Amino acid sequence: MHSGKHNNEVQLYAFDILAADGEDLRKLPPSMRKANLERVLPQVPVA
């Protein structure tokens, strides 16, 4: 990863969202945070 040689192979997995639009979401139940996360992430098929 440091060399940039394999940048096209790097994937980021988000599993929680703690803030959105300047609003602290940490006090929300996990199900609501998950719904917020699904709303902001692009729909990408899992390989």
MOSUL-V821806 format. One record per residue. N is the residue number from 1. RES is the residue in one small letter. PHI is phi in whole degrees, 0 to 359 (* if undefined). OMEGA is omega in radians with two decimals (NA if undefined). NEAR is the number of other ideal C-beta (glycine too) atoms within 10 Angstrom. Layout:
N/RES/PHI/OMEGA/NEAR
N/RES/PHI/OMEGA/NEAR
This chain:
1/m/*/-3.08/8
2/h/293/-3.09/5
3/s/281/-3.08/6
4/g/83/-3.08/8
5/k/296/-3.06/8
6/h/245/-3.10/9
7/n/303/-3.12/8
8/n/288/-3.14/6
9/e/259/-3.08/7
10/v/278/3.10/8
11/q/231/3.09/7
12/l/248/3.10/5
13/y/247/3.07/5
14/a/267/-3.12/9
15/f/237/3.12/7
16/d/201/3.07/11
17/i/230/-3.06/19
18/l/261/3.13/11
19/a/206/3.08/10
20/a/207/3.13/13
21/d/53/3.12/7
22/g/78/-3.11/5
23/e/258/3.10/8
24/d/284/-3.10/9
25/l/257/-3.03/15
26/r/297/-3.11/9
27/k/275/3.11/7
28/l/287/3.07/15
29/p/295/-3.11/8
30/p/307/-3.13/8
31/s/297/3.12/7
32/m/286/3.09/12
33/r/295/3.11/18
34/k/298/3.11/14
35/a/298/3.10/12
36/n/296/-3.14/18
37/l/296/3.13/16
38/e/298/-3.11/11
39/r/291/-3.05/9
40/v/267/-3.14/10
41/l/273/3.05/11
42/p/292/3.10/4
43/q/278/-3.10/5
44/v/241/3.13/7
45/p/296/3.12/4
46/v/276/-3.10/5
47/a/280/NA/4
